[in-house]
Amino acid sequence: MTYNRRHILSATLSSALAGLADLAAAGTSKPMRRMPSIFVGHGSPMNVLGNNAFTRTLQQWGKDIGRPTAILVVSAHWLTQNETKVAVQARPRTIHDFNGFPQALSDMQYPAPGAPEFARQAASLLAARGAKPSVDWGLDHGAWTVLHHMYPKADVPVFQVSIDYGQDGEYHLSVGKALSALRDQGVLILASGNVVHNLRHVDRNAADALMASRPWAQSFDSAVKAALLSNDAKALASYERLDEGARLGAQTPDHYWPLLYALGAARDGEAPRFVYEGFQLGTLSMRCVQWG
């Protein structure tokens, strides 16, 4: 085929117009929305079967946040010693890490896909801390009992990062800060524990309530809230000196540490929003917090 000057000019013009259209489309496309960093007081595994003020809050919270690209979970129930692990499975298993509950709970599955690419990014962000990819975990009940209400379709990729139980509060804050970069890629950072958690001192017949049934539980929860509002990260990292109620309220720090990951992942200027406040079983704080 022979091309004359008119053909060439026409083709050039068409190509230029197509390029302008592409640029216009790119200019009007929405940038990826930064996902928040959140802390969830998950409480008893029985909440996954419940219909109460707390579970209804979780359901609405998931709708309000919207669909993330992936979810990074730091759970009180994946503890490692002197190392941090990042779960990289393509299909994480549902872990039933509890005993003495109805069979219906043990039969439940949360078949969300994993997020291996984001998990490896997380491991890279934590490389200076010796983080290691892992295939020996899945989704424990600190993750799936919450996600069952927030994202019931189980169609959002999920992966977990372990808590190095041999480290102090400042370390946990620093890990959260390092992971914060993933928020800009649409990854929801979800830390799951309880501000006040001591199963030896619960009141099993107590109804859900705004206030705790024991003064020490209320005192510690209120002190944590005040420190969050004043953005006193140092006080929160040294929780043992924050309030006398910490002696019983966080007798072991496994359920408290996740709060520091969510706080560490918050950005400057992001004020905490208390999505849920209250107690189950008298002394179990169900406080939920969002940054961003």
LINFENLIN-V305600 format. One record per backbone hydrogen bond with DSSP energy under -1.0 kcal/mol. CO is the residue of the C=O (numbers start at 0). NH is the residue of the N-H. If there is no record, write none. Layout:
# LINFENLIN-V305600
co = (CO/CO)
nh = (NH/NH)
This chain:
# LINFENLIN-V305600
co = (3/4/5/6/7/8/9/10/11/12/13/14/15/16/17/18/19/20/21/22/23/35/36/37/38/39/39/43/44/45/51/52/53/54/55/56/57/58/59/60/61/69/70/71/72/73/74/77/79/83/84/85/89/92/94/95/101/101/102/109/112/114/115/116/117/118/119/120/121/123/125/125/126/131/133/138/139/139/142/143/145/145/146/150/156/158/159/162/162/163/167/168/169/170/171/172/173/174/178/179/180/181/181/182/182/185/187/188/189/190/191/192/195/197/202/208/213/214/215/216/217/218/219/220/221/222/223/224/225/226/227/230/231/232/233/237/238/242/243/244/245/247/248/252/254/255/256/257/258/259/260/262/266/272/272/275/277/278/279/280/280/281/283/287/287/288/289/290)
nh = (7/8/9/10/11/12/13/14/15/16/17/18/19/20/21/22/23/24/25/26/27/188/290/190/288/41/192/46/47/48/55/56/57/58/59/60/61/62/63/64/65/187/158/189/160/191/77/162/164/131/161/133/113/138/96/97/104/105/106/111/157/118/119/120/121/122/123/124/125/126/128/130/129/85/87/94/142/143/146/147/148/149/150/153/70/72/86/79/164/166/171/172/173/174/175/176/177/178/181/182/183/184/186/34/185/68/71/37/73/39/75/41/284/200/205/278/217/218/219/220/221/222/223/224/225/226/227/228/229/231/230/232/235/236/237/240/241/245/246/248/249/250/196/256/193/258/259/261/262/263/264/265/269/274/289/287/285/208/283/202/282/212/279/274/275/38/272/36)
